[in-house]
Amino acid sequence: MPPRLDADEMLDIVDENDQVVGQAPRGEAYARRMRHRCTFILVRDAEDRIFVHRRTAQKLVFPAHYDMFVGGVVGAGESYDRAALREAEEELGVRGLPQPEPLLKFLYETDEHTWWSAVYQVRWTGPVDPQAAEIDWYAFMAEEELARRLAQWPWTPDGLAAYRELLERREFPEGSPEDPRAAGR
């Protein structure tokens, strides 16, 4: 598997329309709040449970937080699709994962962070061997159990935002009369 992106790895810097406007090392992109690209992959097992994990305390962003997605930054010149497959295989510690299916894309912005977020899903029915440098606990959880844990555990804010986007779009499909995103059209 290719090496993990580190603070010196180059990222594409993008504008509010997700168009590349430059490049910067990952550490600088984080420190200067430069908008870049990330992938989020929801992994389900054979019983339709979701892979949930706790990030290690050494992570650069959101250390020791829980997440219902695997994923990470998109490298310079890398496509979202390629990054989604690479990140999912790396973090799960597997090979031969099917290409994750794209679900949605949204801009995640806070006072500290900004990145375009491509959300995917994939099913993996084999064993996993998560990266010890990335993940210090994991389990596959039914959605009901995950819902109970949302108020109890510290979650990555971007992962939580992506999960809420998924739930909203499941409840109110894009283009439906009830779609709250349609109000701005």
Solvent accessible surface area in square Angstrom, and as a share of the most:
residue,aa,sasa,rsa
1,M,96,0.43
2,P,62,0.39
3,P,118,0.74
4,R,55,0.20
5,L,21,0.10
6,D,81,0.42
7,A,52,0.40
8,D,117,0.61
9,E,70,0.31
10,M,76,0.34
11,L,0,0.00
12,D,11,0.06
13,I,15,0.08
14,V,3,0.02
15,D,34,0.17
16,E,104,0.47
17,N,98,0.50
18,D,9,0.05
19,Q,111,0.49
20,V,78,0.45
21,V,99,0.57
22,G,31,0.30
23,Q,102,0.45
24,A,3,0.02
25,P,45,0.28
26,R,25,0.09
27,G,23,0.23
28,E,62,0.28
29,A,0,0.00
30,Y,39,0.15
31,A,88,0.68
32,R,151,0.55
33,R,95,0.35
34,M,41,0.18
35,R,45,0.16
36,H,3,0.01
37,R,38,0.14
38,C,9,0.05
39,T,2,0.01
40,F,10,0.04
41,I,0,0.00
42,L,4,0.02
43,V,1,0.00
44,R,26,0.09
45,D,10,0.05
46,A,66,0.51
47,E,116,0.52
48,D,71,0.37
49,R,89,0.33
50,I,0,0.00
51,F,1,0.01
52,V,0,0.00
53,H,4,0.02
54,R,68,0.25
55,R,41,0.15
56,T,7,0.04
57,A,67,0.52
58,Q,153,0.68
59,K,30,0.13
60,L,108,0.54
61,V,18,0.10
62,F,28,0.12
63,P,58,0.36
64,A,44,0.34
65,H,51,0.23
66,Y,24,0.09
67,D,10,0.05
68,M,0,0.00
69,F,3,0.01
70,V,3,0.02
71,G,15,0.14
72,G,19,0.19
73,V,4,0.02
74,V,4,0.02
75,G,6,0.06
76,A,35,0.28
77,G,73,0.71
78,E,32,0.15
79,S,64,0.41
80,Y,34,0.13
81,D,67,0.34
82,R,111,0.41
83,A,0,0.00
84,A,0,0.00
85,L,34,0.17
86,R,17,0.06
87,E,0,0.00
88,A,0,0.00
89,E,28,0.13
90,E,2,0.01
91,E,9,0.04
92,L,0,0.00
93,G,28,0.27
94,V,10,0.06
95,R,164,0.60
96,G,65,0.63
97,L,9,0.04
98,P,71,0.44
99,Q,92,0.41
100,P,1,0.01
101,E,88,0.40
102,P,89,0.56
103,L,60,0.30
104,L,19,0.09
105,K,87,0.37
106,F,22,0.09
107,L,52,0.26
108,Y,15,0.06
109,E,81,0.36
110,T,52,0.30
111,D,140,0.72
112,E,122,0.55
113,H,30,0.13
114,T,3,0.02
115,W,5,0.02
116,W,38,0.13
117,S,0,0.00
118,A,7,0.05
119,V,1,0.00
120,Y,4,0.02
121,Q,57,0.25
122,V,12,0.07
123,R,111,0.41
124,W,42,0.15
125,T,97,0.57
126,G,31,0.29
127,P,121,0.76
128,V,24,0.14
129,D,106,0.55
130,P,20,0.13
131,Q,50,0.22
132,A,89,0.69
133,A,82,0.63
134,E,14,0.06
135,I,10,0.05
136,D,80,0.42
137,W,82,0.29
138,Y,89,0.34
139,A,31,0.24
140,F,43,0.18
141,M,17,0.07
142,A,42,0.33
143,E,44,0.20
144,E,113,0.51
145,E,41,0.18
146,L,0,0.00
147,A,59,0.45
148,R,142,0.52
149,R,75,0.27
150,L,43,0.21
151,A,102,0.79
152,Q,115,0.51
153,W,52,0.18
154,P,73,0.46
155,W,16,0.06
156,T,1,0.01
157,P,57,0.36
158,D,14,0.07
159,G,0,0.00
160,L,30,0.15
161,A,31,0.24
162,A,0,0.00
163,Y,6,0.02
164,R,145,0.53
165,E,43,0.19
166,L,22,0.11
167,L,59,0.30
168,E,64,0.29
169,R,55,0.20
170,R,134,0.49
171,E,120,0.54
172,F,60,0.25
173,P,74,0.46
174,E,113,0.51
175,G,54,0.52
176,S,22,0.14
177,P,132,0.83
178,E,107,0.48
179,D,5,0.03
180,P,68,0.43
181,R,65,0.24
182,A,30,0.24
183,A,94,0.73
184,G,78,0.75
185,R,182,0.66
